[in-house]
Amino acid sequence: MIYITGDLHGDYDFDKLPTFAEKHPELTLDDYVIVAGDFGIWSATDIEFGLKRHEALPFTLLFVDGNHEHFDALNALPVENWHGGKVHRLKDNVLHLMRGQVFEIEGKTFFTFGGATSNDKDYRIQGEDWFPEEVPSDDDIVEANRNLERVHFKVDYIVTHSCDEKTLYYPLIKNARAFFVVRPENGILSYFEEKVDYGHWYFAHFHVDGEINDKKTVLYEQIIRIV
């Protein structure tokens, strides 16, 4: 089984996962919960010592990166190939699904493309709690196109942290925060919106739950089954 949810922000929104596990005692490490960004890796110490509660979960935890991640710590990890795409393995049951990858999990294909702009970056310190790598790069786009070509630009699911530009104008998203700014990642994701034939698109970032339309869902607190 595969489930998906929104931001964890480290320990801030973590409790939804053990609560979910208690309600689903049938889950094993062969089942997956995907976090759509802002997983909450604040430092290299978090990876080494701060994931004890994550390791204790009965399922495998997958995540795309958001904007509030320690990218120096993530990028220092060795890259593995897993289910057809590249990952960083933080723990045996905690994996970072890298940008621009296509994974095949339980017979379904997933295109992953994390990253987003921090709206509070002016109040953060570069290299400590803010990193330019939060915004997808040209290399990320090249990697994505290379992998999408393998599947003829057709996937079952897209998982991102933010959304394409058009989706920003839906009331649920536009009214979700006190700010409304089009960011570089929105343009990049609009590019993939036009190129990729997909079944459903899941994203987070805006701290709301709801259906945008019959093809897109934004998540925060909800954990929903997709496979």
Secondary structure, 3 states (H helix, E strand, C coil): CEEEECCCCCCCCCCHHHHHHHHCCCCCCCCEEEEECCCCCCCHHHHHHCCHHHHCCCCEEEEECCCCCCHHHHHCCCEEEECCEEEEEEECCEEEECCCEEEEECCEEEEEECCCCCCCHHHCCECCCECHHHCCCHHHHHHHHHHHHHCCCEEEEEEECCCCCHHHHCHHHHCCCCCCCCCHHHHHHHHHHHHCEEEEEEECCCCCCEEEECCEEECCCCEEECC
